[in-house]
Amino acid sequence: MDEKRSVSIVVVVVLLTTMIVIVAAVVLSFVLHFFGQDLTSNAALDYRKLALGVEIVLGAALLAALLMASVLNHFVKKPINELHEMADDVINGDVARLARVSRSREFKDLAEKINMMVESVVHTQSEADVDRLTGLNNFRHLNNYLETQTNLAARYDRPLALALLDIDHFSEINDRYGHGTGNNVLKMTAAYLKSTLRQVDYVGRYGGETFIMILPETEAAPAMMVMEKIHREFTDQVFVEIDHKKSPVFASLGVADFPRSGEDSGSLIASAKMALLLAKRRGRNQVTYFRALNQEAG
């Protein structure tokens, strides 16, 4: 409903009051006319007529009360309920739920302002969850997402894979070519990972030159195949280019899976970190899988 068709509460109340006054005036006029002669004479009152008049007055009052209740319910109670439902949904995490109140201009304006407030909060939170350099989700967002995914995997007995990718000798790239070149390497890495993974997969910047990938409903074997492919093509997609000459950049990857590597988000990341550490110790530029904190997969 557009603004021109939106009804103001003030207009509704004025019209309703006018209608009640008119009804009361008509009923009062009818009663006075009906009982006028009896009230101004010494003749005995006709109590049947009096009872009829009382019934008419009471009926008119009841009709006016029902009419007022109906109007208030339509133009006041329902919009308030809609705003309450929207607020409950937002509190429960459904930030996409916006208020859509079409009744009465005042409530419609209030709903629009509440929607603007919610969108502003969501935008601020979104910016806080995004790494500005790469455009990926950051560590703050990662914690909530991984916790949700591990809970879902445990509840529905589904597999879940996690991998950490760390750019080898990244500090040397910064020292030799400058931080601007290092930033370009991080951007290329983020773009490559996003283009390689599925839409249902998650990629974020874990911190520094380390990236995290979460693959829902994926077991260790297929996750290793994906990471091996990423590792194999990494040097073609991520490089340092100076004077039209490309120097490849290498990366190490550590893979873990739920529930064999860990049964909660903390132990899952710990196992992925251990797998990454093993890849580094074995000479870097490789993919390593770690089954558990105290048992390496053979």
Backbone torsions as a table, in degrees:
resi	resn	phi	psi	omega
1	MET	NA	130.6	-177.3
2	ASP	-84.4	177.4	-174.9
3	GLU	-63.6	-35.3	-176.9
4	LYS	-66.3	-31.1	-177.2
5	ARG	-92.6	-6.2	179.4
6	SER	-71.6	133.4	-175.7
7	VAL	-98.7	132.1	178.7
8	SER	-79.9	143.2	177.3
9	ILE	-61.7	-36.8	179.3
10	VAL	-60.8	-43.7	179.1
11	VAL	-62.9	-42.6	-179.5
12	VAL	-62.2	-46.6	-179.2
13	VAL	-63.3	-42.7	179.0
14	VAL	-61.6	-46.8	179.8
15	LEU	-63.1	-42.6	-179.9
16	LEU	-64.4	-43.1	178.5
17	THR	-63.2	-41.3	178.8
18	THR	-61.4	-43.3	179.7
19	MET	-63.6	-41.6	179.7
20	ILE	-64.7	-42.2	178.6
21	VAL	-62.0	-42.1	179.9
22	ILE	-64.0	-46.0	180.0
23	VAL	-61.6	-44.0	179.7
24	ALA	-62.2	-41.0	180.0
25	ALA	-64.9	-41.9	179.8
26	VAL	-64.3	-45.2	-179.5
27	VAL	-64.1	-42.9	179.9
28	LEU	-64.1	-42.1	178.1
29	SER	-61.9	-41.6	-180.0
30	PHE	-64.8	-42.7	-178.6
31	VAL	-65.3	-44.6	179.4
32	LEU	-62.8	-41.5	179.1
33	HIS	-67.3	-37.1	-175.0
34	PHE	-72.6	-35.9	-176.5
35	PHE	-109.5	8.2	-173.7
36	GLY	-58.3	-46.8	-177.0
37	GLN	-65.6	-38.4	-179.7
38	ASP	-68.3	-34.5	-177.2
39	LEU	-75.0	-24.1	-176.3
40	THR	-104.4	4.3	-179.4
41	SER	-122.5	170.3	178.5
42	ASN	-88.1	2.6	-179.0
43	ALA	-68.8	150.9	179.4
44	ALA	-67.0	143.2	-179.9
45	LEU	-71.0	144.0	174.1
46	ASP	-88.9	102.4	-174.2
47	TYR	-67.2	-22.0	175.7
48	ARG	-67.8	-41.6	175.5
49	LYS	-65.1	-38.3	179.2
50	LEU	-63.5	-42.4	178.6
51	ALA	-64.1	-39.1	178.3
52	LEU	-63.0	-42.6	179.0
53	GLY	-63.0	-42.4	178.6
54	VAL	-62.3	-41.2	178.8
55	GLU	-63.0	-38.6	179.0
56	ILE	-65.5	-44.7	179.8
57	VAL	-63.0	-46.8	179.5
58	LEU	-63.5	-39.6	177.9
59	GLY	-63.1	-42.3	178.6
60	ALA	-65.2	-40.5	178.1
61	ALA	-64.0	-41.3	178.8
62	LEU	-65.2	-41.9	178.3
63	LEU	-62.3	-42.9	178.8
64	ALA	-64.6	-39.4	179.0
65	ALA	-65.1	-43.0	177.8
66	LEU	-63.3	-40.6	179.1
67	LEU	-63.4	-43.9	179.7
68	MET	-65.1	-41.9	179.2
69	ALA	-62.3	-40.4	179.8
70	SER	-65.1	-43.9	-179.5
71	VAL	-66.2	-44.6	179.2
72	LEU	-63.5	-37.9	178.3
73	ASN	-64.5	-40.6	-177.4
74	HIS	-73.9	-41.4	-172.5
75	PHE	-100.2	-12.4	-177.9
76	VAL	-123.6	-57.3	-173.6
77	LYS	-65.0	-46.7	-178.0
78	LYS	-63.0	-45.4	176.0
79	PRO	-60.1	-38.8	178.9
80	ILE	-64.7	-41.5	178.1
81	ASN	-62.6	-39.7	178.6
82	GLU	-63.5	-39.7	178.1
83	LEU	-67.6	-38.2	177.7
84	HIS	-63.6	-44.8	-180.0
85	GLU	-62.7	-42.1	178.7
86	MET	-62.5	-43.2	-179.8
87	ALA	-63.8	-41.0	178.6
88	ASP	-62.7	-42.4	-179.9
89	ASP	-63.6	-42.0	179.9
90	VAL	-65.7	-41.5	178.4
91	ILE	-61.5	-35.0	-179.3
92	ASN	-83.7	4.3	173.4
93	GLY	106.1	-5.4	179.5
94	ASP	-85.6	79.6	-175.6
95	VAL	-75.5	-8.3	177.7
96	ALA	-83.8	-9.2	-178.6
97	ARG	-80.5	116.7	178.5
98	LEU	-114.1	155.7	179.6
99	ALA	-81.3	134.0	178.0
100	ARG	-128.0	86.1	-177.7
101	VAL	-104.6	119.8	-179.0
102	SER	-106.5	-8.9	-177.7
103	ARG	-92.0	127.9	175.5
104	SER	67.6	134.2	-175.0
105	ARG	-63.9	-39.8	-177.4
106	GLU	-62.2	-47.0	-179.9
107	PHE	-69.7	-34.2	177.9
108	LYS	-64.2	-43.8	177.2
109	ASP	-62.6	-41.4	179.3
110	LEU	-63.7	-42.6	179.6
111	ALA	-62.4	-41.6	179.5
112	GLU	-63.2	-39.4	178.8
113	LYS	-68.6	-38.3	177.1
114	ILE	-64.3	-41.9	178.2
115	ASN	-61.3	-41.5	177.9
116	MET	-62.5	-38.9	178.9
117	MET	-64.9	-45.5	179.9
118	VAL	-62.9	-44.6	179.7
119	GLU	-62.9	-36.2	178.1
120	SER	-66.1	-42.2	178.8
121	VAL	-64.5	-43.4	179.6
122	VAL	-62.7	-41.9	179.3
123	HIS	-63.2	-43.0	178.6
124	THR	-63.6	-42.8	179.4
125	GLN	-66.0	-39.0	179.2
126	SER	-62.4	-42.8	178.6
127	GLU	-64.0	-36.2	179.5
128	ALA	-69.0	-23.2	-178.0
129	ASP	-92.5	-4.2	-173.9
130	VAL	-111.4	133.1	174.4
131	ASP	-75.3	121.5	-172.8
132	ARG	-66.3	-32.2	-176.8
133	LEU	-71.5	-48.1	-174.0
134	THR	-98.6	-18.5	-176.0
135	GLY	79.9	3.1	178.7
136	LEU	-87.5	163.8	173.1
137	ASN	-66.6	146.0	-177.3
138	ASN	-99.2	-173.4	-175.6
139	PHE	-61.3	-33.8	-179.4
140	ARG	-61.4	-45.6	-179.6
141	HIS	-72.7	-35.4	-177.6
142	LEU	-57.3	-44.5	-176.1
143	ASN	-56.8	-46.8	-179.9
144	ASN	-66.1	-42.3	-177.5
145	TYR	-65.7	-46.9	-178.1
146	LEU	-64.8	-38.2	177.5
147	GLU	-61.0	-42.5	178.6
148	THR	-64.1	-44.8	-177.5
149	GLN	-66.6	-40.2	178.3
150	THR	-67.4	-36.4	176.6
151	ASN	-64.6	-41.9	177.8
152	LEU	-65.4	-41.7	179.5
153	ALA	-62.4	-40.1	179.6
154	ALA	-70.3	-41.0	-176.3
155	ARG	-67.8	-41.5	-174.7
156	TYR	-105.8	11.0	177.3
157	ASP	54.5	52.2	-179.2
158	ARG	-112.7	149.6	177.7
159	PRO	-75.6	160.0	179.4
160	LEU	-154.4	129.9	-180.0
161	ALA	-116.8	149.5	-179.9
162	LEU	-139.0	140.7	179.5
163	ALA	-138.8	143.8	173.5
164	LEU	-112.9	132.9	176.7
165	LEU	-117.3	128.7	179.8
166	ASP	-125.4	128.6	-179.5
167	ILE	-73.2	125.4	-177.6
168	ASP	-71.8	137.9	175.2
169	HIS	53.3	40.4	-177.2
170	PHE	-66.3	-36.0	179.5
171	SER	-62.5	-32.7	177.4
172	GLU	-67.8	-34.2	176.9
173	ILE	-64.0	-45.0	177.8
174	ASN	-62.8	-43.2	-177.4
175	ASP	-67.9	-37.7	-174.6
176	ARG	-84.0	-41.7	-173.1
177	TYR	-110.4	-11.4	-179.0
178	GLY	101.4	159.5	-177.3
179	HIS	-69.2	-26.5	176.6
180	GLY	-62.4	-42.9	176.7
181	THR	-66.0	-40.4	177.3
182	GLY	-60.5	-40.9	177.5
183	ASN	-63.3	-38.6	177.4
184	ASN	-63.7	-37.5	177.2
185	VAL	-63.6	-41.3	177.7
186	LEU	-63.9	-41.0	179.1
187	LYS	-65.4	-42.4	179.1
188	MET	-64.3	-39.5	178.2
189	THR	-61.9	-46.0	179.7
190	ALA	-61.5	-45.9	-179.3
191	ALA	-63.8	-39.9	-179.4
192	TYR	-66.1	-45.6	-179.3
193	LEU	-63.8	-42.4	179.4
194	LYS	-62.3	-38.8	-178.1
195	SER	-75.0	-21.7	-176.2
196	THR	-89.2	-38.5	-175.6
197	LEU	-78.3	164.2	176.9
198	ARG	-73.6	164.8	178.0
199	GLN	-64.8	-30.1	-178.8
200	VAL	-79.0	-12.6	-179.8
201	ASP	-82.4	162.2	-176.0
202	TYR	-119.3	134.2	173.5
203	VAL	-133.3	133.7	-178.8
204	GLY	-146.0	166.7	176.1
205	ARG	-92.5	113.2	-176.8
206	TYR	-74.3	-31.3	179.9
207	GLY	152.0	139.6	179.5
208	GLY	58.0	-123.1	179.9
209	GLU	-101.4	19.5	-179.0
210	THR	-107.1	133.6	180.0
211	PHE	-120.4	151.4	-179.6
212	ILE	-120.9	141.5	177.7
213	MET	-128.6	131.6	179.8
214	ILE	-120.6	124.7	-176.2
215	LEU	-116.7	97.6	179.8
216	PRO	-64.2	148.0	176.8
217	GLU	52.2	41.1	179.8
218	THR	-130.4	126.4	178.9
219	GLU	-84.0	176.1	-173.6
220	ALA	-62.6	-45.0	-175.2
221	ALA	-61.2	-53.7	177.3
222	PRO	-65.1	-31.5	176.8
223	ALA	-64.4	-40.3	177.1
224	MET	-63.7	-37.3	178.2
225	MET	-62.9	-42.1	179.2
226	VAL	-65.0	-44.6	-178.1
227	MET	-68.7	-34.2	175.7
228	GLU	-64.3	-38.2	177.7
229	LYS	-66.5	-43.8	178.2
230	ILE	-60.4	-43.2	-179.5
231	HIS	-65.9	-41.1	-176.8
232	ARG	-65.1	-36.7	-176.3
233	GLU	-97.7	-0.4	-173.5
234	PHE	-60.4	-44.5	-176.3
235	THR	-67.3	-22.2	177.2
236	ASP	-79.9	-23.9	-174.7
237	GLN	-102.1	-25.0	-177.3
238	VAL	-125.1	123.2	-174.6
239	PHE	-159.1	169.1	173.5
240	VAL	-108.6	126.8	-178.4
241	GLU	-115.8	116.5	178.3
242	ILE	-129.0	124.7	-179.5
243	ASP	53.6	44.5	177.4
244	HIS	65.0	16.4	176.0
245	LYS	-113.1	128.8	-177.1
246	LYS	-98.3	131.2	174.2
247	SER	-112.9	123.0	-176.0
248	PRO	-66.9	150.1	174.8
249	VAL	-112.6	137.6	-176.8
250	PHE	-110.3	161.2	-177.8
251	ALA	-145.3	151.3	174.2
252	SER	-112.5	145.6	-177.7
253	LEU	-131.7	139.3	174.5
254	GLY	-120.3	132.7	-173.6
255	VAL	-120.1	139.8	174.2
256	ALA	-139.8	161.2	179.4
257	ASP	-142.2	157.8	177.8
258	PHE	-99.8	134.4	5.3
259	PRO	-101.0	2.2	-173.0
260	ARG	-67.2	-39.0	-178.3
261	SER	-85.7	-24.1	-178.8
262	GLY	-177.4	148.1	-176.8
263	GLU	-106.3	7.5	173.5
264	ASP	-149.2	172.4	-174.3
265	SER	-62.9	-38.5	-178.3
266	GLY	-64.3	-49.7	-179.4
267	SER	-69.1	-28.5	178.3
268	LEU	-67.0	-45.2	177.2
269	ILE	-66.9	-38.5	178.9
270	ALA	-60.8	-40.9	178.5
271	SER	-67.9	-39.3	177.6
272	ALA	-64.4	-38.0	176.8
273	LYS	-64.5	-39.6	178.7
274	MET	-65.6	-40.7	177.3
275	ALA	-63.2	-40.5	178.3
276	LEU	-65.1	-40.0	178.2
277	LEU	-62.7	-40.1	177.2
278	LEU	-62.8	-41.6	178.1
279	ALA	-61.3	-39.1	179.2
280	LYS	-66.8	-43.9	-177.6
281	ARG	-68.1	-27.5	-179.0
282	ARG	-84.9	5.6	175.1
283	GLY	117.7	4.2	179.1
284	ARG	67.2	178.8	175.6
285	ASN	54.7	50.4	179.1
286	GLN	-159.4	172.1	180.0
287	VAL	-114.9	131.7	-179.8
288	THR	-129.6	139.1	176.8
289	TYR	-109.6	139.7	179.9
290	PHE	-126.8	122.8	-175.2
291	ARG	-75.8	-45.5	-179.1
292	ALA	-153.6	168.9	-176.9
293	LEU	-62.9	-26.0	-178.3
294	ASN	-117.6	14.5	-178.1
295	GLN	-152.1	111.3	178.0
296	GLU	-81.2	139.6	179.4
297	ALA	-69.8	139.9	179.5
298	GLY	-92.4	NA	NA
